Amino acid sequence: MEGRTLRRSKRLSSQNAAIEESNEAPLKKTKTRKVMKKAVQKNEEQDTAQKEVKAVKKVVKRKVSKTQDTKTEKQNTTSTTTLNTDHLLLDLGTLVKGTLVKRPSATIKSPYVSDVKIVDEDGNEKIVLAHSPALDVGGLCSVGTTVLMSTREGGKTSHAIELLLTDDATGESKVLVGAHPQLGEKISEKVLQMGLLRDVINYGPAKLDLSKRSSSPKKKKAKSNIDAEEQKEGTILRRQVTYGDSRVDYELTDYDATEENKFKTLLEVKNVVCADFQKDIAPEKRNPNHCVIVSEEDGDKYKRNAIFPWGKIGQTFEGKKVVSERAIKHLRNLGDLTSKNKDIKAVILFVINRSDCEEMRACHEQCPVFAEEMKSVSSIKGVTVTSFRVRWTEDGKAYFDGIVPVSL
């Protein structure tokens, strides 16, 4: 009896186990499906995430590449305008920044004296008297103009205007202009000493000779002067040399040249501060002396031209009204000297005292007589006409900024 009951119990247990197993099987399958589904979803999410990461990396890489390209472009662009600091021409030292308030001054009624507002070390505004040797600089130095000044000891003025800020060729930023007339001579002298015009005038670095001397035959001491000439070596630069009834700014002589190439080169220097305007950004003319010469070139073709001379037409040359009789006589005398003396060459050197001009030309609009004379002495009498550009910095340093072509 007990044995039969035990066997029956075992059968029931086996049946129950089988039933439980059969009941659990669908559950296991369901769980398995869920696990597999989750795994698939996880894999898909990982794939999607990886794709997104790759996409982001591509975008970032593209942006980085673009940034690097832009940076390279900027560096390349900058490199064309980067100053060669080896070509420092002049250092004016620390300059004082101010704003022109009035010219002539309210206290000294001279056109060469201006009232300029500055801010002192304590942050207080005050008015100082400033020497204005170039007057209004062709209209560039007017009320509200920012100027940079040197300080002066003693005298009626405490400062002197050296540089000024004006609109550049684009009209969107400012450019520094050398506003003191003496800057042109100082800068050109340094350029000649450094030999920076070698490609144009065929002279390398020159040594400045400060001894007083005249090239006029009447004033020479024949024997002593000849001996002194024979003892000189290299390229010698002299200031303010007289030839007959003319006096030139500089004379260059290469004493190492062969006899057939030994000649003297005479240079006349002209300081240039004015420039033309592109027609779309030309300003209104403030007064008769404000230089507003308008170029008809379209914006994409426009190249700013430095122009000379500019000023009031109040003098005469051979019966014609001109800006400067003296400037035209300089051209005529150089032409005559070269045509009458085979051992003399001549150069007209324009110092463009600003860095935003790409070409140089005579201002035929203001003085056609000067323009015609310059063209004549160049094409007929062989006078070389050349120019170079100066780039100023606000700390008062002037750098050689390259030779600029001259349009005749």
C-alpha positions as CSV (number, residue, x, y, z in Angstrom):
1,M,0.0,0.0,0.0
2,E,2.7,2.4,1.1
3,G,4.7,1.4,-1.9
4,R,1.9,2.2,-4.3
5,T,1.2,5.5,-2.7
6,L,4.9,6.4,-2.9
7,R,5.0,5.6,-6.6
8,R,1.9,7.6,-7.3
9,S,3.4,10.6,-5.4
10,K,6.5,10.4,-7.5
11,R,4.5,10.3,-10.7
12,L,2.5,13.4,-9.6
13,S,5.7,15.2,-8.7
14,S,7.1,14.4,-12.2
15,Q,3.9,15.5,-13.8
16,N,3.9,18.7,-11.8
17,A,7.6,19.4,-12.6
18,A,6.8,18.8,-16.3
19,I,3.8,21.2,-16.1
20,E,6.0,23.8,-14.3
21,E,8.7,23.3,-16.9
22,S,6.1,23.7,-19.7
23,N,4.7,26.8,-18.0
24,E,8.2,28.3,-17.5
25,A,9.3,27.6,-21.1
26,P,7.3,30.5,-22.6
27,L,8.5,32.7,-19.8
28,K,12.1,31.9,-20.6
29,K,11.5,32.4,-24.3
30,T,9.9,35.8,-23.5
31,K,12.8,36.8,-21.3
32,T,15.2,35.6,-23.9
33,R,13.4,37.6,-26.6
34,K,13.5,40.7,-24.3
35,V,17.1,40.3,-23.6
36,M,17.9,39.8,-27.2
37,K,15.8,42.8,-28.2
38,K,17.5,44.9,-25.6
39,A,20.9,43.7,-26.9
40,V,19.9,44.6,-30.4
41,Q,18.6,48.0,-29.3
42,K,21.8,48.6,-27.4
43,N,23.9,47.6,-30.4
44,E,21.8,49.9,-32.6
45,E,22.2,52.7,-30.1
46,Q,25.9,52.1,-29.9
47,D,26.1,52.2,-33.7
48,T,24.0,55.4,-33.8
49,A,26.2,56.9,-31.2
50,Q,29.3,55.9,-33.0
51,K,27.9,57.4,-36.3
52,E,27.0,60.6,-34.4
53,V,30.5,60.8,-32.9
54,K,32.0,60.3,-36.4
55,A,29.8,62.9,-37.8
56,V,30.7,65.3,-35.0
57,K,34.4,64.6,-35.6
58,K,34.0,65.3,-39.3
59,V,32.3,68.6,-38.6
60,V,34.9,69.5,-36.0
61,K,37.7,68.5,-38.3
62,R,36.1,70.5,-41.1
63,K,35.8,73.5,-38.8
64,V,39.3,73.1,-37.5
65,S,40.6,72.8,-41.1
66,K,38.6,75.9,-42.1
67,T,39.9,77.8,-39.1
68,Q,43.4,76.8,-39.9
69,D,43.0,77.8,-43.6
70,T,41.5,81.1,-42.5
71,K,44.4,81.5,-40.0
72,T,46.9,80.7,-42.7
73,E,45.2,83.1,-45.1
74,K,45.4,85.8,-42.4
75,Q,49.0,85.0,-41.7
76,N,49.8,85.1,-45.4
77,T,47.9,88.4,-45.7
78,T,49.7,89.8,-42.7
79,S,53.1,88.7,-43.9
80,T,52.7,91.0,-47.0
81,T,52.3,94.0,-44.8
82,T,54.5,93.0,-41.9
83,L,57.2,95.6,-41.3
84,N,60.8,94.8,-41.8
85,T,62.1,96.0,-38.4
86,D,65.6,96.1,-39.8
87,H,64.6,99.1,-41.9
88,L,63.9,101.5,-39.0
89,L,64.4,105.0,-40.5
90,L,63.6,107.3,-37.6
91,D,62.5,107.2,-33.9
92,L,60.9,110.3,-32.6
93,G,60.7,108.9,-29.1
94,T,57.7,109.1,-26.8
95,L,54.9,111.2,-28.4
96,V,51.9,112.9,-26.7
97,K,48.5,112.2,-28.2
98,G,46.0,115.1,-28.4
99,T,43.1,116.5,-30.3
100,L,43.3,119.7,-32.3
101,V,40.9,122.3,-30.9
102,K,41.8,125.5,-32.7
103,R,44.3,126.9,-35.3
104,P,45.4,129.6,-35.1
105,S,45.5,129.4,-31.3
106,A,43.1,131.5,-29.2
107,T,46.1,133.0,-27.4
108,I,48.7,133.3,-30.1
109,K,47.2,134.5,-33.4
110,S,49.7,132.7,-35.7
111,P,48.8,130.0,-38.2
112,Y,51.8,128.1,-37.0
113,V,50.4,127.7,-33.5
114,S,47.5,125.5,-32.5
115,D,45.5,124.8,-29.4
116,V,45.6,121.0,-28.7
117,K,43.7,119.2,-25.9
118,I,45.6,116.5,-24.1
119,V,45.0,114.3,-21.0
120,D,47.8,114.7,-18.4
121,E,49.2,111.9,-16.2
122,D,46.5,112.6,-13.6
123,G,43.7,112.1,-16.1
124,N,42.9,115.8,-16.3
125,E,42.2,117.5,-19.7
126,K,44.2,120.6,-20.5
127,I,45.0,122.8,-23.5
128,V,48.6,123.1,-24.7
129,L,50.2,125.3,-27.4
130,A,51.6,123.2,-30.3
131,H,53.9,124.3,-33.1
132,S,52.2,123.5,-36.5
133,P,55.0,123.8,-39.0
134,A,52.9,122.3,-41.9
135,L,49.8,124.5,-41.1
136,D,46.7,122.4,-41.9
137,V,48.6,119.7,-43.8
138,G,46.5,120.0,-46.9
139,G,43.3,120.1,-44.9
140,L,44.2,116.9,-43.0
141,C,44.9,118.7,-39.7
142,S,41.6,120.3,-38.8
143,V,39.5,120.7,-35.7
144,G,39.0,117.3,-34.1
145,T,42.0,115.6,-35.7
146,T,44.0,113.3,-33.5
147,V,47.7,114.4,-33.5
148,L,50.9,113.0,-32.0
149,M,53.3,115.6,-30.7
150,S,56.9,115.8,-29.5
151,T,57.6,118.0,-26.4
152,R,59.7,121.2,-26.7
153,E,61.9,122.9,-24.1
154,G,61.3,126.6,-23.7
155,G,59.7,128.9,-26.3
156,K,56.1,129.9,-26.7
157,T,54.9,126.4,-27.6
158,S,55.3,123.3,-25.4
159,H,54.7,120.8,-28.1
160,A,55.2,120.3,-31.9
161,I,52.8,118.3,-34.2
162,E,54.8,115.4,-35.7
163,L,52.1,112.9,-36.9
164,L,48.4,112.9,-37.4
165,L,45.6,110.3,-38.0
166,T,43.4,110.4,-41.0
167,D,41.2,108.0,-43.0
168,D,43.0,105.4,-45.0
169,A,42.2,104.3,-48.6
170,T,39.1,102.2,-47.5
171,G,37.7,104.9,-45.2
172,E,37.1,102.3,-42.6
173,S,40.3,102.7,-40.5
174,K,43.0,105.3,-39.9
175,V,46.5,105.8,-41.1
176,L,49.4,107.8,-39.6
177,V,50.8,110.7,-41.7
178,G,54.1,112.4,-41.1
179,A,52.9,116.0,-40.7
180,H,56.2,117.8,-39.9
181,P,58.0,119.0,-43.1
182,Q,61.5,118.1,-41.8
183,L,60.5,114.5,-41.5
184,G,60.9,114.0,-45.3
185,E,64.5,115.1,-45.3
186,K,65.5,113.1,-42.2
187,I,63.9,110.0,-43.5
188,S,65.3,110.3,-47.1
189,E,68.8,110.8,-45.7
190,K,68.5,107.6,-43.7
191,V,67.2,105.7,-46.7
192,L,70.3,106.8,-48.7
193,Q,72.6,106.0,-45.9
194,M,71.1,102.5,-45.7
195,G,71.3,102.0,-49.5
196,L,67.6,101.1,-49.7
197,L,67.2,102.7,-53.2
198,R,70.0,100.6,-54.8
199,D,67.7,99.0,-57.3
200,V,66.5,102.4,-58.6
201,I,69.5,104.8,-58.4
202,N,72.4,102.2,-58.4
203,Y,73.9,103.3,-55.1
204,G,74.4,101.1,-52.1
205,P,74.9,102.4,-48.5
206,A,76.4,105.8,-48.4
207,K,78.5,107.6,-45.8
208,L,77.4,111.1,-44.8
209,D,80.0,113.8,-45.3
210,L,79.3,116.7,-43.0
211,S,82.2,118.8,-44.2
212,K,81.3,122.1,-45.8
213,R,81.9,122.2,-49.5
214,S,80.7,123.7,-52.7
215,S,80.7,122.1,-56.2
216,S,80.7,125.5,-57.8
217,P,84.0,125.9,-59.9
218,K,84.4,129.5,-58.6
219,K,84.5,128.3,-55.0
220,K,86.8,125.4,-55.3
221,K,90.4,125.5,-54.1
222,A,91.8,123.6,-57.1
223,K,94.7,121.7,-55.7
224,S,93.4,121.0,-52.1
225,N,90.0,119.9,-53.3
226,I,91.3,117.6,-56.0
227,D,93.6,115.9,-53.4
228,A,90.7,115.5,-51.0
229,E,88.5,114.0,-53.7
230,E,91.2,111.5,-54.6
231,Q,91.5,110.3,-51.0
232,K,87.7,109.5,-50.6
233,E,86.5,105.9,-50.8
234,G,83.1,104.3,-51.1
235,T,79.8,106.1,-51.6
236,I,79.7,109.6,-50.1
237,L,76.5,111.6,-49.4
238,R,76.5,115.3,-49.0
239,R,73.8,117.7,-48.0
240,Q,72.8,121.0,-49.6
241,V,75.4,121.2,-52.3
242,T,75.6,124.2,-54.6
243,Y,75.9,123.9,-58.3
244,G,76.3,127.3,-60.0
245,D,73.3,129.3,-58.8
246,S,71.4,126.2,-57.7
247,R,71.5,124.2,-54.5
248,V,70.3,120.6,-54.3
249,D,69.2,118.6,-51.3
250,Y,71.8,115.8,-51.7
251,E,74.8,114.7,-53.8
252,L,75.9,111.1,-54.1
253,T,79.3,110.1,-55.4
254,D,80.7,106.6,-55.7
255,Y,84.5,107.0,-55.4
256,D,85.1,103.3,-56.0
257,A,83.5,103.3,-59.4
258,T,85.6,103.0,-62.6
259,E,86.4,106.2,-64.5
260,E,83.7,105.6,-67.1
261,N,81.1,105.1,-64.4
262,K,82.2,107.8,-62.0
263,F,79.6,110.5,-61.9
264,K,77.6,112.5,-59.4
265,T,74.0,112.0,-58.7
266,L,72.0,115.0,-57.5
267,L,68.8,114.4,-55.5
268,E,65.8,116.7,-54.8
269,V,63.5,115.5,-52.1
270,K,59.8,116.2,-51.9
271,N,57.7,115.3,-48.8
272,V,54.3,113.9,-49.8
273,V,51.3,113.9,-47.3
274,C,48.2,114.2,-49.5
275,A,46.4,111.4,-51.4
276,D,43.4,111.0,-53.7
277,F,40.0,109.5,-52.7
278,Q,37.9,106.8,-54.3
279,K,34.7,108.4,-55.6
280,D,32.4,106.5,-53.3
281,I,34.1,107.5,-50.1
282,A,35.4,111.0,-50.9
283,P,34.6,113.5,-48.2
284,E,33.0,116.9,-48.5
285,K,35.5,119.7,-49.1
286,R,35.7,121.6,-45.8
287,N,37.6,124.6,-47.1
288,P,39.5,125.7,-50.2
289,N,42.8,124.2,-48.9
290,H,41.2,120.8,-48.1
291,C,42.8,118.4,-50.6
292,V,39.9,116.3,-52.0
293,I,41.1,114.9,-55.4
294,V,38.6,112.2,-56.5
295,S,39.5,109.1,-58.5
296,E,36.9,107.8,-61.0
297,E,38.1,104.2,-60.6
298,D,35.6,101.7,-59.2
299,G,36.2,100.3,-55.7
300,D,37.7,97.0,-56.8
301,K,40.0,98.7,-59.3
302,Y,41.0,101.7,-57.2
303,K,44.6,102.1,-56.0
304,R,45.2,105.1,-53.8
305,N,47.7,107.6,-55.3
306,A,49.9,109.9,-53.3
307,I,49.8,113.3,-54.9
308,F,52.2,116.4,-55.1
309,P,52.0,119.3,-55.0
310,W,49.1,120.6,-53.1
311,G,48.4,124.2,-51.9
312,K,47.1,127.6,-52.8
313,I,47.7,128.7,-56.4
314,G,49.2,132.0,-55.6
315,Q,52.6,132.1,-57.4
316,T,53.7,132.3,-61.0
317,F,56.2,130.5,-63.2
318,E,56.8,131.9,-66.7
319,G,53.6,133.8,-66.5
320,K,51.5,130.8,-65.4
321,K,49.7,130.4,-62.0
322,V,51.3,127.6,-59.9
323,V,51.3,126.2,-56.4
324,S,55.1,126.5,-55.9
325,E,57.5,128.4,-58.3
326,R,60.4,127.0,-56.3
327,A,59.4,123.4,-56.7
328,I,59.2,123.8,-60.5
329,K,62.5,125.6,-60.6
330,H,64.0,122.6,-58.8
331,L,62.8,120.3,-61.6
332,R,64.1,122.7,-64.3
333,N,67.5,123.1,-62.7
334,L,68.0,119.3,-62.4
335,G,67.1,118.8,-66.1
336,D,69.5,121.6,-67.1
337,L,72.3,120.1,-65.1
338,T,72.0,116.6,-66.5
339,S,71.6,117.8,-70.1
340,K,74.7,120.0,-69.9
341,N,77.0,117.8,-67.8
342,K,77.6,114.2,-68.9
343,D,79.1,113.3,-65.5
344,I,75.9,114.4,-63.6
345,K,72.7,112.4,-63.1
346,A,69.7,113.6,-61.2
347,V,66.8,112.1,-59.2
348,I,63.5,113.5,-58.0
349,L,62.7,111.6,-54.8
350,F,59.2,111.7,-53.4
351,V,58.9,110.6,-49.8
352,I,55.3,109.3,-49.3
353,N,54.9,109.9,-45.6
354,R,52.0,107.6,-45.1
355,S,51.5,103.8,-45.7
356,D,48.2,103.6,-47.6
357,C,49.3,104.7,-51.1
358,E,50.2,102.2,-53.9
359,E,51.2,104.7,-56.6
360,M,52.6,108.2,-56.8
361,R,51.8,111.0,-59.3
362,A,51.9,114.7,-59.9
363,C,48.8,116.5,-58.9
364,H,47.9,117.8,-62.3
365,E,44.4,118.9,-61.0
366,Q,46.0,121.5,-58.8
367,C,49.2,122.4,-60.6
368,P,49.4,121.2,-64.3
369,V,52.6,123.2,-64.8
370,F,54.4,121.1,-62.2
371,A,53.0,117.9,-63.8
372,E,54.2,118.9,-67.3
373,E,57.6,120.0,-66.1
374,M,58.1,116.7,-64.2
375,K,57.1,114.7,-67.3
376,S,59.4,116.8,-69.5
377,V,62.6,116.5,-67.3
378,S,62.0,112.7,-67.0
379,S,61.3,111.8,-70.6
380,I,63.5,114.4,-72.4
381,K,66.4,115.2,-70.0
382,G,66.7,111.8,-68.3
383,V,66.0,112.8,-64.7
384,T,64.9,109.7,-62.7
385,V,61.7,110.1,-60.8
386,T,61.1,107.7,-58.0
387,S,59.3,107.4,-54.6
388,F,59.2,105.2,-51.5
389,R,56.6,104.8,-48.8
390,V,56.9,105.2,-45.0
391,R,54.9,103.3,-42.4
392,W,54.6,105.0,-39.0
393,T,53.7,103.5,-35.6
394,E,52.1,105.3,-32.7
395,D,55.3,105.0,-30.7
396,G,56.9,107.4,-33.1
397,K,58.9,105.0,-35.3
398,A,59.1,105.3,-39.1
399,Y,59.9,102.2,-41.2
400,F,60.8,101.9,-44.9
401,D,57.8,100.4,-46.6
402,G,59.0,99.8,-50.1
403,I,59.5,101.6,-53.4
404,V,56.3,102.9,-55.0
405,P,55.9,103.3,-58.8
406,V,55.5,106.8,-60.2
407,S,53.0,107.6,-62.9
408,L,54.2,110.4,-65.3
